[in-house]
Amino acid sequence: MLTLDQLRPGEVGQIVRIEGVDGISCRLREMGFVPGESVQFLTTAPLGDPLKCMIQGSRIALRGSEARRVLLAEPISQAAPLAQKAPGLAPRLSTTGP
Amino acid sequence: MTSATRRVVLVGNPNTGKSTLFGVLSGLSVRTANYPGVTIEKKVGRLADARCEVELVDLPGTYSLSPRSPDEWVAVEVLTGELPGEPDAELIVCVVNATLLRRNLFLVSQLLELGKPVVIALNMIDSARSRGLEIDCERLSANLGVPVFPVSASRREGIEELKAGILQALDQARDFAPQKPLPKRFYDLCDEFSGDLSGLTRQPQAVAAGIEPAEGIPSRYLLERAILDRGGEAERQLKRQFGVPGAERLEAVRTRIESQLGPLSDVECDHRYAWAKRQTEGVLGAAGNAIHGPTERLDAVLIHRVWGLLIFAALMFVIFQFIYAWSGIPMAAIEAAQDFVSDRVQSAMPPGTLRSLIVDGVIAGVGSVVIFLPQIAMLFLFLAILEDCGYMARAAFLVDRMMGLFGLSGKSFLPLMSSFACAVPGVMATRVIENRRDRFATILIAPFMSCSARLPVYLLMISAFVPAISIAGGLISLSGVVLMAMYFVGVVVAIPTAWLLKRTLLRGEPAPFVLELPEYKVPDLKTVLHRVWEACKAFVIRAGTLIFAASVVIWATAYWPADHTRRHELERMIEASADGEGEQVAAWEAELKRVSAAALEGSVLGQVGHAIEPLVRPLGWDWKIGVGAIASFPAREVIIATLGTVYSMGGDVDEESEGLISAIREARWPDGRPVYNLAVALSIMVFFALCAQCVSTLLVIRRETNSWRWPILSFVYMTALAYIGALVTYQVTIRLVS
């Protein structure tokens, strides 16, 4: 089955199930990872792990090992409802600097 | 209205601006302490301008009331009023992030089950509005059945209304019917389970230890947690109280719930989120889930695989520069002030025991506390800014993979890096790590990071004994390589230590990394400064007093029981001589140095040094080095002054003193062999690299872990490792070199 870590940047999936009954799965549920919700994969950290995604309007960082517990239905599309107001998904360096 | 103090508890998810709101509500009247036996901070403030005495208690940010550790358990007990010795909470103020209303309602749904009055502070209402998110507060209030106040803590908007609402809710103190967001069947089964338990006798040891509330059966909410949280803290408490029969009944009720309502893990989430959805119907405007643009654009740079890492490295460099190098300016000022006061005392008092106590014990003791403040203030200034603007979570995100090497998460990076300057602020900075086991592992390895106090020892040994060999046209020198190796030793030892700790003493289920990356915002100046102030205050009051006491005790062991008559007489004569020049004075000064060395040898410290000589001989050390090592257990840098005293150079030497360098080069065993050689120098350096020679660090560990167990453990295992490390270094080097 498809899991959150397998999505490509920008892709959205619908959560089917969260694996496990331990602290990690509880934390995922508390933070909004529940069946039926849409989750968008945003990017990975420079060293490949953890990854950043968007769920219920908040950005969450989680490790690949944790993302593998989030089981998804097939990805919807790149231009999913969550993404329509996100202007800067691809790195755009010229616009903003710290 | 009663005259007794009334307690209000502030709860909320992380990143809801709760700390800022707490600061705004309570002004500067905040006291911090620890709850007994756990590490969570108890922050108590007073509601400013209140008509009656209202005590405001701030709990750590949490996503749920599902305790999985003793710390989280205490937080829940503060809310339910079951914590022994704590007054009952009369009102709960829940801080909700208006931009993430639905997710925040998960916690609200649990709070409403407690049967206590709740007031909702809908914070960050300004950022919700600025992105076109309209929230109908009246409707939300009607749906939830509790007052809802839109506020913006950072802009100080809606604060007076919230305060008035809190006071009004307290006035109306009434029985508040618990809400029941879960299916009715669940609550029925919960009641049956409660009935089952009341038929059981409690475990005798639980009765003896007085573990549970008097009535025996835990409150309804805690029973509910015991059923829902498999492997959670409520389950552990229940099993401790009711033993095997209790555990059997718990499994029985879980089986029934699963057969009737579906998987246990889904029962709670499904129904709470469905409840949250119902509560927000017609409350949220259309733009419910808009991604905020600026944060995404900033993230595109700040967590970019090249720019993100570069900016991170630059930031860390600046912070490190500040605490390592630039805090040297205020630290030098503190030392100058200390010298000034000492001089004043010396000129006002005749030499003698009392003057020695005041100068070398009391003033030096106060100095040894105050000297840490610049570093603590600087580190916490940066920590608070990074935390408040939202970058801290990104920093953890960037380096998490790297910290996996230690078996720790990205949140441990900054505390460990700060420990290279000084472990005291580093250990204090571990408060950003919310997982207890990760936090403790970080605290226990932080003293291995080579702090600035070790540098003088390295420099003295290297300049005296490492041959001045350089290659590549002087670009790489052996001295430099040895110095770098010393910095690496600590890290190399820390990695397996952390790994081992996580598998033995700090064993448990893996900590979730899952971390919210909040919206970026401009840091709130008042919140930032308050955090710096609190860190300094907590250090001075709760670690400083012990550090001071330790300094005085150490002074006493180096002073008594030796005879100081001649020493004070010489001091008197030297000070009395008008010009302080001339052959006679020089002779007196030379004698004073010899007498001081003899006094140190005769003191408790010197005697211990002699007594342990057989123990340190395998490291290549004589008793003088032994004394130096022991004298520097309170603080490493003391070794230089101690060696200066034992080698009759006086205590006013530093690592670059030619006199001290030549004295240790010329030191001989009774048979004429030199005491020091490269192997001895390396063995001393390795010992100092690994040893817990810092009372301040140990006492800060005691404060941060709220127990003596961890500082004692740190001391024992680090000393053992240092001894073994020095032994191996000496024995191997002596065989390689000779």
Boltz contact constraints between the chains, C-beta under 6 A:
constraints:
  - contact:
      token1: [A, 21]
      token2: [B, 230]
      max_distance: 6.0
  - contact:
      token1: [A, 21]
      token2: [B, 265]
      max_distance: 6.0
  - contact:
      token1: [A, 22]
      token2: [B, 509]
      max_distance: 6.0
  - contact:
      token1: [A, 23]
      token2: [B, 68]
      max_distance: 6.0
  - contact:
      token1: [A, 23]
      token2: [B, 509]
      max_distance: 6.0
  - contact:
      token1: [A, 23]
      token2: [B, 512]
      max_distance: 6.0
  - contact:
      token1: [A, 24]
      token2: [B, 512]
      max_distance: 6.0
  - contact:
      token1: [A, 27]
      token2: [B, 512]
      max_distance: 6.0
  - contact:
      token1: [A, 27]
      token2: [B, 514]
      max_distance: 6.0
  - contact:
      token1: [A, 29]
      token2: [B, 269]
      max_distance: 6.0
  - contact:
      token1: [A, 30]
      token2: [B, 63]
      max_distance: 6.0
  - contact:
      token1: [A, 30]
      token2: [B, 64]
      max_distance: 6.0
  - contact:
      token1: [A, 31]
      token2: [B, 63]
      max_distance: 6.0
  - contact:
      token1: [A, 32]
      token2: [B, 103]
      max_distance: 6.0
  - contact:
      token1: [A, 34]
      token2: [B, 269]
      max_distance: 6.0
  - contact:
      token1: [A, 34]
      token2: [B, 273]
      max_distance: 6.0
  - contact:
      token1: [A, 45]
      token2: [B, 397]
      max_distance: 6.0
  - contact:
      token1: [A, 45]
      token2: [B, 398]
      max_distance: 6.0
  - contact:
      token1: [A, 46]
      token2: [B, 305]
      max_distance: 6.0
  - contact:
      token1: [A, 46]
      token2: [B, 308]
      max_distance: 6.0
  - contact:
      token1: [A, 46]
      token2: [B, 309]
      max_distance: 6.0
  - contact:
      token1: [A, 47]
      token2: [B, 401]
      max_distance: 6.0
  - contact:
      token1: [A, 49]
      token2: [B, 401]
      max_distance: 6.0
  - contact:
      token1: [A, 50]
      token2: [B, 400]
      max_distance: 6.0
  - contact:
      token1: [A, 56]
      token2: [B, 102]
      max_distance: 6.0
  - contact:
      token1: [A, 56]
      token2: [B, 103]
      max_distance: 6.0
  - contact:
      token1: [A, 57]
      token2: [B, 100]
      max_distance: 6.0
  - contact:
      token1: [A, 57]
      token2: [B, 289]
      max_distance: 6.0
  - contact:
      token1: [A, 58]
      token2: [B, 100]
      max_distance: 6.0
  - contact:
      token1: [A, 58]
      token2: [B, 516]
      max_distance: 6.0
  - contact:
      token1: [A, 59]
      token2: [B, 517]
      max_distance: 6.0
  - contact:
      token1: [A, 60]
      token2: [B, 516]
      max_distance: 6.0
  - contact:
      token1: [A, 61]
      token2: [B, 397]
      max_distance: 6.0
  - contact:
      token1: [A, 61]
      token2: [B, 515]
      max_distance: 6.0
  - contact:
      token1: [A, 61]
      token2: [B, 517]
      max_distance: 6.0
  - contact:
      token1: [A, 62]
      token2: [B, 514]
      max_distance: 6.0
  - contact:
      token1: [A, 63]
      token2: [B, 513]
      max_distance: 6.0
  - contact:
      token1: [A, 66]
      token2: [B, 514]
      max_distance: 6.0
  - contact:
      token1: [A, 85]
      token2: [B, 290]
      max_distance: 6.0
  - contact:
      token1: [A, 85]
      token2: [B, 291]
      max_distance: 6.0
  - contact:
      token1: [A, 86]
      token2: [B, 291]
      max_distance: 6.0
  - contact:
      token1: [A, 86]
      token2: [B, 296]
      max_distance: 6.0
  - contact:
      token1: [A, 87]
      token2: [B, 293]
      max_distance: 6.0
  - contact:
      token1: [A, 88]
      token2: [B, 296]
      max_distance: 6.0
  - contact:
      token1: [A, 88]
      token2: [B, 297]
      max_distance: 6.0
  - contact:
      token1: [A, 88]
      token2: [B, 300]
      max_distance: 6.0
  - contact:
      token1: [A, 91]
      token2: [B, 300]
      max_distance: 6.0
  - contact:
      token1: [A, 91]
      token2: [B, 304]
      max_distance: 6.0
  - contact:
      token1: [A, 92]
      token2: [B, 300]
      max_distance: 6.0
  - contact:
      token1: [A, 95]
      token2: [B, 297]
      max_distance: 6.0
  - contact:
      token1: [A, 96]
      token2: [B, 297]
      max_distance: 6.0
  - contact:
      token1: [A, 96]
      token2: [B, 298]
      max_distance: 6.0
